[in-house]
């Protein structure tokens, strides 16, 4: 739980540099400072090469900054071991990706249970949590299906169920509608907004200004720098 007056997420002058010191050096993040409070719905938007995917990797503890500080719920991420970073990813952050990342050989239920296994949740409890998550996304009748037996939209809903099964405080969605038709994409965005209404902090990574328009706050990246950061009134679905 974030203490009163504390930001859930704080980046302080963060750099992510590939090939530092070389002629081919790339500053994917170039002195980024950003705060996000618990319960916000933030879209990080930018074109290819803007740094938005690197931003997601840093915020999601999939990568650590080259320089600068990342404070997540009062913890300095750069001081954590790989094991501790893995625990944060498992317990604090639910990930939704464009390509679903489901395991083809596992059933829908088993895919949703998988991160709960890594968290050490007892078999009975993780079964119940997975079923409840699948009920929330309207797939309770498909728990024995394999991913290949489902449409793209259904597979993305499985991925959402996997992300929310343990009720993580942060949901990080990387181009979650990119592989979907407009109607199904609309459903996914509606569900993210519902999660936000229920208290989840949502960070949505997108190149699409129309999708960014569904968030209450937009952070725009260009060449590894934040060039805009504004709040907006949103007519929620």
VOMAR-289633 format. One record per residue: x, y, z of N, C-alpha, C, O in turn; residue in one letter. Coordinates in steps of 0.02 Angstrom, whole numbers, plus 32768, in hexadecimal, padded with zeros to 4 digits. Example, Ala and Ser with C-alpha at 12.3 -4.5 7.8 and 13.67 -1.06 7.14 Angstrom:
VOMAR-289633
82947EE4818682677F1F818682947F5B818682C87F5A81A7A/82827F90816282AC7FCB816582858002818A829E80398192S/
end
This chain:
VOMAR-289633
802A7FC48000800080008000802C803E8000805B80428027X/801D806E7FD5804580AA7FD1803380D9800A7FF880E78015X/806680F2802D805B811F806580408162804C804C81768013X/801A818480787FFE81C58067803681F48052806A81F98074X/802C8217801B805E82478004809582297FDA80BF824D7FBFX/809581E77FD380C881C57FAA80AB81B37F66807081A37F60X/80D581B77F3480C081A17EF280C881567EEC80F681397F09X/809C81357EC880A380EE7EBC80E180E17E91810880B37E9EX/80EA810B7E5E812281047E2F814581477E2A8125817B7E22X/818881457E2D81AE81827E2381EE81737DFD8218814C7E13X/81F581927DC3823381907D9D825681D37DA6823882087D9EX/829681CF7DB882BD820C7DC382F9820D7D93832981E87D9CX/82F482377D5F832A82417D30834681FE7D17838281F07D1CX/831A81D67CFC832B81927CE8834481907CA0832781AD7C72X/837C816C7C988399815F7C56839B81137C4B83AB80ED7C79X/838A80FE7C0F839880B97BFA83BF80BF7BBA83A580D37B86X/83FF80AC7BBD842E80B77B86844980747B6E8461804C7B96X/844380687B2F845F802C7B10849F80407AEB84A080707AC5X/84D580197AF7851480287AD7853280697AF0854E80907ACAX/852E80747B31854580B37B4E858E80C07B3D85B880947B46X/859D80FB7B2685E1810E7B1685F780FC7AD0862D81117AB9X/85CF80D57AAD85DF80C17A6985C280F47A378595811A7A49X/85DB80F279FC85C0811E79C88577810E79B98550813A79A6X/856680CE79C3852180B879B684F480BE79F384BD80A279F4X/850A80E27A2784E380E97A65849B80FE7A57848F812B7A2EX/846C80DD7A79842580EE7A73840A80FE7AB9840F80D57AE7X/83EE81397ABF83CE814D7AFE838381417AF8835D816D7AE4X/836F81047B09832880F27B0382FE811A7B3482C6812C7B24X/831981277B6F82FC81577B9E8332818A7BAE836B81787BBEX/832181CA7BA9835381FF7BAB834182337BDF8329826A7BCEX/834D82227C1F834082527C5482F682597C6582DD82917C6AX/82D482227C6D828B82227C79827C82277CC4829782027CECX/825182567CD58237825C7D1981EB825A7D1681CC827C7CEDX/81CD82317D41818582247D3C816C820A7D7F818E81E27D9FX/813182207D94811082027DCD80CA81EA7DB880A8820A7D91X/80B681B27DD4807381967DCA805881837E0E807981607E34X/801C81997E1D7FFC818A7E5D7FCF814D7E577FB7813C7E21X/7FC4812D7E8F7F9780F37E917F5281077E787F38813C7E8AX/7F3580DD7E4D7EF280E97E347EEF81117DF47EB8811E7DDBX/7F2881257DD97F28814A7D9A7F1F811A7D5E7F2E80DE7D63X/7F0781377D277F0581147CE67F2E813F7CB77F1881747CA1X/7F6B81267CA77F9B814D7C807FAA812A7C3F7FBA80EE7C3EX/7FA5814E7C087FBA81357BC77FFF81517BB88009818E7BB8X/802F81257BAB8071813A7B93807181307B48806E80F77B30X/807581677B23806A81647ADB80A7817F7AB680C881AD7ACDX/80B581607A7D80EC81777A5380F381497A1780DB81107A18X/8115816279E4811F813A79A88158810879B48179810979E8X/816380DC7983819980AC798781DB80D0799181EA8100796EX/820280B979C1824380D979CF823F81127A01827281317A0FX/820481207A1B81FC81597A4A821681497A90822581767AB6X/821981087AA0822E80F47AE381F780D77B0E820280C67B48X/81BB80D17AF1818280BB7B1A818A80727B31817780627B6AX/81A480467B0681AD80007B1B81E37FFB7B5181DC7FD37B80X/821880227B4A824B80247B7E822E803E7BBF823E80247BF4X/820480707BBA81E2808B7BF581BA80547C1781BD804D7C55X/8195802C7BF1816E7FF67C0F819B7FC37C30818D7FAB7C67X/81D37FB27C0F82017F817C2C821E7F997C6E82267F727C9DX/822D7FD97C7282487FF57CB082117FF87CE5821C7FE17D1DX/81D780137CD481A080177D05818B7FD27D1D81797FCA7D57X/818D7FA17CF081787F5D7D0281AE7F337D2281A47EF77D2DX/81E87F527D3182207F2E7D51823A7EF57D2682567EC57D3FX/822F7EFA7CE4824C7ECB7CB582937EDF7CA382BA7EB67C8AX/82A47F1E7CB082E77F397CA382F37F707CD682C47F8B7CF3X/83327F807CE283427FB47D1383647FEE7CEF83847FE37CBCX/835D802B7D09837B80657CE883C880607CE783E780427D13X/83E5807F7CB4842D80877CB1844380B97CE7847380AE7D0BX/841E80F07CEA842A81237D1E83E7813E7D3583B481377D12X/83E7815D7D6F83AA81797D8B838881497DBB839F81107DC4X/8353815F7DD9833181387E0D82EB81257DF782C7814D7DD8X/82D780E87E09829280D37E01827A80BC7E45829180897E60X/824C80E27E62823080D27EA381E980B77E9881BE80DB7E80X/81DF80787EA9819E80577EA1818180497EE6819A801F7F0BX/814C806C7EF6812A80647F37815D80697F71815A80417FA0X/818A809A7F6C81BA80A77FA181FA807E7F9D822780877FC7X/81FF80527F6C823A80267F668264803C7F2A824A80477EF4X/82A680427F3582D480537EFF82E280147ED783047FE67EEEX/82C880127E9B82CA7FD57E7183137FC27E6183227F867E5CX/833E7FF37E5983837FE47E4583A97FBE7E7C83DE7FA17E6EX/83907FBE7EB983B27F9C7EF0839A7F547EF983B37F307F24X/83697F3F7ED0834D7EFC7ED983747EC77EB383927ED47E7FX/83737E8B7ECF83917E527EAC83637E3A7E7583287E4E7E72X/837C7E0F7E4983527DF37E1483167DCE7E3282DF7DD27E17X/83217DAB7E6882EB7D867E8982B67DB67EA3827A7DAB7E9CX/82CC7DEC7EC2829D7E1D7EDC82767E407EA4823B7E4E7EABX/82987E4E7E6D82767E6C7E3382417E3C7E18820A7E517E06X/82527DFB7E1682227DC97DFF81E57DC77E2D81AD7DC07E15X/81F17DCC7E6D81B97DCB7E9D818B7E077E93814E7E017E98X/81A97E427E8681807E7D7E7981577E747E3A811B7E847E39X/81767E5A7E0581507E4E7DC781177E1E7DD280E17E277DB6X/81227DEC7DFB80EE7DB97E0680B57DD37E32807B7DC27E27X/80C57DFC7E6380937E0F7E9680757E547E8C803B7E5F7E9DX/809C7E827E7180867EC87E6E806C7EDE7E2A80487F107E26X/807F7EBA7DF580707ED17DB180507E9A7D88806A7E627D85X/80197EAA7D697FFA7E7C7D3980097E957CF27FFB7ECF7CE3X/80247E6A7CC880387E7E7C8580067E647C517FF07E2B7C54X/7FF57E907C227FCD7E7D7BE77FF47E937BAA80067ECD7BA3X/80017E647B7D80297E737B4280007E6D7B027FCB7E4E7B02X/80197E8A7ACD7FF77E877A8D7FEF7E3F7A747FBC7E2E7A57X/80227E167A7F80237DD37A62800A7D9C7A9280137D607A84X/7FEB7DB07AC87FCA7D837AF87FFC7D5A7B227FF57D557B5FX/802F7D3B7B0180627D137B2480447CDA7B4C805A7CCB7B84X/80137CB97B307FF67C7D7B4F801F7C407B3A803D7C3F7B04X/80207C0E7B6580457BD07B5680167BA07B337FE47B8B7B50X/80247B8F7AF47FF47B687ACB7FE27B247AE87FA97B0D7ADFX/80117B057B0C80047AC17B257FDA7AC07B647FC37A8B7B7AX/7FCF7AFA7B837FA97AFE7BC17F617B137BB27F547B367B82X/7F347AFD7BDD7EEF7B137BD77EE97B5C7BEC7F187B797C07X/7EAF7B797BDE7EA27BBD7BF37EAB7BC47C3E7ECC7BF37C56X/7E8E7B967C647E947B997CAD7EDD7B947CC27EF37BBA7CEEX/7F037B677CA57F497B5F7CB77F737B9C7CA67FA17BAE7CCBX/7F637BBD7C6F7F867BFB7C5E7F7B7C307C937FA97C547CA5X/7F3D7C367CAA7F2E7C697CDC7F4C7C587D207F607C847D46X/7F517C187D2E7F6E7C027D6E7FB97C0A7D717FD67C0F7DA8X/7FDA7C0C7D3880237C087D3780467C3B7D6380717C287D8BX/80377C7D7D5D805A7CAC7D89804A7CA17DD380727CB37DFEX/80107C857DE27FFE7C767E27802A7C3E7E43803A7C3D7E7FX/803E7C107E17806D7BDB7E2C80AF7BFA7E4080CD7BE87E73X/80C77C297E1781067C4B7E2681027C727E6781357C7C7E89X/80C67C887E7980BD7CAD7EB780B77C7F7EF480B67C967F2DX/80B37C3E7EE880AD7C0F7F1F80677C087F3A805E7BF17F72X/80347C1A7F137FEF7C157F297FDB7BCA7F297FEA7BA67EFAX/7FB97BB57F5D7FA37B6F7F637F767B5C7F297F527B867F0DX/7F777B1B7F177F547B037EDC7F097B157EDD7EEE7B2D7EACX/7EE87B087F167EA17B167F1A7E937B617F127E647B757EF0X/7EBC7B897F337EB27BD17F307EBE7BEC7EEA7E987C167ED2X/7EF37BD47ECA7F017BEF7E877ECD7BD97E547EBE7BFE7E25X/7EB07B9E7E5E7E797B897E327E3E7BB97E3A7E217BCE7E08X/7E2D7BC97E787DF57BF67E857E037C3B7E697DD67C5A7E4BX/7E3F7C557E737E507C987E5A7E4E7C997E0D7E367CCA7DF0X/7E677C657DEE7E687C627DA47E217C5F7D897E117C817D58X/7DF67C367DA77DB17C307D907D8D7C737D977D687C877D6BX/7D987C947DD07D777CD57DDB7D8E7D097DA77D667D307D8DX/7DCE7D087D987DE87D377D667DCA7D287D217DB97D567CFCX/7DC47CE97D107DA77CD67CD07D5C7CE77CCD7D427CF97C99X/7D3B7CE07D057CF57CF57D087CEF7D407CFB7CC17D567CD8X/7D1D7D677D157D1B7DB07D0C7D217DC47CC37D047DF57CAEX/7D487D9D7C9D7D517DAF7C567D237D877C297D2A7D887BECX/7CF27D637C477CBF7D417C207CD57D007C007CBA7CED7BCCX/7D057CDE7C1E7D1F7CA07C007D1A7C647C2F7D407C347C27X/7CED7C667C5E7CE87C2F7C8E7CD67BED7C6C7CE47BB87C87X/7CB67BF17C317CA37BB47C0E7CD97B9A7BDF7CCE7B6A7BBBX/7D147BB97BE07D497BA67BB17D887B907BD67DBE7B8E7BB7X/7D837B7F7C157DC07B757C3C7DE97B387C257E257B357C32X/7DCA7B097C037DEE7ACE7BEC7E097AD57BA57E2E7AA97B8DX/7DF87B0B7B847E0F7B157B407E597B257B3E7E767B3C7B6FX/7E787B177B067EBD7B2D7AF97EBB7B6F7AD27E897B7D7AB0X/7EEF7B977AD77EEF7BD87AB57EDE7BD37A6A7EBB7BFF7A50X/7EF67BA07A487EEA7B9A7A007EA17B9079EF7E8D7B9A79B6X/7E797B7D7A207E317B727A157E097BB37A1F7DCB7BB17A1CX/7E2B7BEB7A2A7E097C287A3B7E1B7C607A097E507C5E79E9X/7DEF7C917A047DFC7CCB79D97E317CF779FA7E427CEE7A34X/7E4A7D2879D37E7B7D5679EE7E5F7D7E7A297E827D887A5BX/7E217D937A237E037DB87A5A7DFC7D8E7A997E067DA77AD0X/7DEA7D4F7A907DE47D227ACA7E287D167AE97E2E7D137B27X/7E5B7D0D7AC07E9F7D037ADB7EB67D407B027ED77D397B36X/7EA57D7C7AEA7EB97DB87B0F7E937DBB7B517EAF7DD37B83X/7E567DA47B537E307DA37B927E4F7D717BC37E4F7D7D7BFFX/7E697D397BA97E8D7D0A7BD47ECB7D2D7BF17EDA7D267C2CX/7EEE7D527BC77F2A7D767BDE7F187DAA7C137F3D7DB47C43X/7EDE7DCA7C0C7EC77DFA7C3F7EB77DD57C807EC87DEC7CB6X/7E957D9C7C7A7E857D747CB67EC57D607CDA7EC87D627D17X/7EF77D4C7CB37F387D3A7CD27F567D757CF67F737D6E7D2CX/7F507DB17CD97F6D7DED7CF77F4B7E027D377F6B7E1C7D64X/7F097DF67D3C7EE37E0F7D767ED67DDA7DAB7EBA7DEA7DDFX/7EE97D9C7D9F7ED67D657DCC7EEC7D707E147EC87D607E43X/7F287D8C7E1C7F427D977E607F327DDD7E7A7F4C7DF17EAEX/7F097E037E567EF57E477E697F327E747E757F377E947EA9X/7F5F7E787E447F997EA57E4D7F827EEE7E4B7F527EFE7E29X/7FA47F1A7E707F8F7F607E727F9C7F857E307F7B7FB87E23X/7FCB7F6C7E077FDD7F8E7DC97FCF7F5F7D8E7FE47F257D8FX/7FAD7F787D5B7FA47F547D1D7FCA7F797CE67FBD7FB57CDBX/7FF77F577CC5801F7F757C90800B7F547C4E80147F187C45X/7FEF7F7B7C207FD47F607BE27FFB7F7D7BA77FFA7FB97B9BX/801F7F527B83804B7F677B4C80287F597B0A80247F207AF4X/800D7F8E7AEA7FE97F877AAB7FB67F4F7AAF7FB57F237A83X/7F8B7F4E7AE27F5F7F147AED7F2A7F097AB77F0E7ED37AB3X/7F1D7F3C7A8E7EEB7F357A597F0A7F2E7A147EE77F2A79E2X/7F4D7F2C7A117F707F2F79D17F607EF679A27F637EFF7965X/7F507EBB79BC7F427E8179927EF77E72798B7EE37E3D7974X/7ECE7EA379A17E867E9779A37E607EC479747E787EFA7961X/7E247EAF79607DF87EDB79397DDE7F1279667DE47F0E79A3X/7DC17F4579487DAE7F80796F7D797F7179A47D7D7F8D79DBX/7D4A7F4679967D167F3679C77D347F127A037D257F247A3CX/7D5E7EE079F67D7D7EBB7A2D7DAD7EE77A547DB27EE37A91X/7DD17F127A307DFE7F417A517DD87F6F7A7F7DF07F7F7AB6X/7D9E7F867A697D727FB07A927D607F8C7AD37D5F7FAB7B08X/7D507F4C7ACE7D3E7F257B0A7D797F217B3B7D6F7F267B77X/7DB57F187B217DF07F157B4C7DFB7F587B707E087F587BACX/7DF57F8F7B4C7DFE7FD17B6B7DC87FDE7BA07DD57FFB7BD4X/7D8B7FC87B917D557FCF7BC27D647FAA7C027D577FC27C39X/7D807F6E7BFA7D917F467C357DC97F667C5D7DC77F667C9BX/7DFB7F827C3B7E307FA67C5F7E147FE17C867E297FEE7CBEX/7DE580047C697DC6803C7C8C7D9F80247CC97D9F80457CFDX/7D7F7FEB7CC27D5A7FCF7CFB7D8B7FBD7D347D7D7FCA7D6EX/7DC37F9F7D227DF67F8F7D557E0E7FCE7D777E197FCE7DB4X/7E1780037D517E2D80427D6E7DF8805E7D9E7E0980787DD3X/7DB980597D8B7D8480707DB87D84804A7DF97D7180657E2EX/7D9B800B7DF77D9D7FE17E337DDD7FEC7E5B7DE77FCD7E8FX/7E0980197E437E44802B7E6B7E8780187E4E7EBA802C7E68X/7E887FF27E177EC87FDE7DF97EEA801A7DD87EC880447DBBX/7F2B801E7DDD7F52804E7DB87F6080317D747F7D7FFB7D6FX/7F4C80547D3F7F54803A7CFB7F8880647CD67F8480A27CD4X/7FB980427CB97FEA80637C8D7FE480427C497FF480077C40X/7FCE80697C197FBE80517BD67FF3806B7BA57FFB80A87B9DX/8017803E7B85804B80517B55802D804B7B0F801380177AFDX/803080817AE7801180807AA5803280B27A76804F80E47A8CX/802D80A47A36804280D57A03800680FB79E7800E812979C0X/7FCA80E779FC7F8B80FE79DE7F6D81377A087F5A812D7A42X/7F68817279EB7F4C81AB7A0F7F0381A07A237EEC81B87A56X/7EDE817B79F97E99816D7A087E9281427A477E66814D7A70X/7EBE81117A4E7EBD80E77A897ED4810F7AC67EB781087AFCX/7F0781387ABD7F1E81627AF47EE781907B0D7EE681A47B48X/7EB881A17AE17E8281CE7AF47E5281AE7B267E2781D17B43X/7E57816D7B327E2C814C7B627E4781517BA97E25813F7BD9X/7E8581697BB17EA481707BF37E9881B57C107E8B81E57BECX/7E9B81B97C517E9181FA7C737ECF82257C707ECC82627C7AX/7F0882067C637F47822B7C607F70820F7C267F7281D37C1CX/7F91823B7C027FBB82277BC9800282407BD3800D827B7BE0X/803282127BCD807982237BCF809482127B8A809581D87B75X/80AB82457B6680C3823B7B22810F823C7B1F8130826A7B38X/812B82077B00817382017AFA8189820F7AB2816682007A82X/81C4822C7AAC81E482357A6B822F82357A758249825C7A9DX/825182097A52829A82037A5782B281FB7A9F82E482187AB4X/828D81D27AC482A181C27B08829281F77B3C82A581EF7B76X/826F822D7B29825F82637B578213826B7B5C81EF825D7B2CX/81FD82827B9581B682947B9D81AC82DA7B7F81CA830A7B95X/818182DE7B4D8175831E7B2C8130833A7B3E812383767B35X/810483107B5980C383277B7180AE82FB7BAC80BD82BF7BAEX/808B83197BDB806E82F47C148031831C7C2A803783507C4AX/7FF783027C1A7FBA83297C287F8182FB7C3C7F8082BF7C2CX/7F5183197C5E7F1482F57C727EDC830B7C457EDC83427C29X/7EAB82DF7C3E7E7382EE7C117E3282D27C2C7E3282A07C50X/7DFC82F37C1B7DBA82D97C2B7DAA82A17BF97DB682A77BBDX/7D90826A7C147D8382307BE97D3A821B7BF17D2182157C29X/7D1982107BB97CD681F27BB97CE081A77BBA7CEB81877B86X/7CDA81897BF67CE981427BFD7CB181197BDF7C76812D7BE0X/7CC480E07BC47C9580B47BA17C60809B7BD27C3380757BBFX/
end
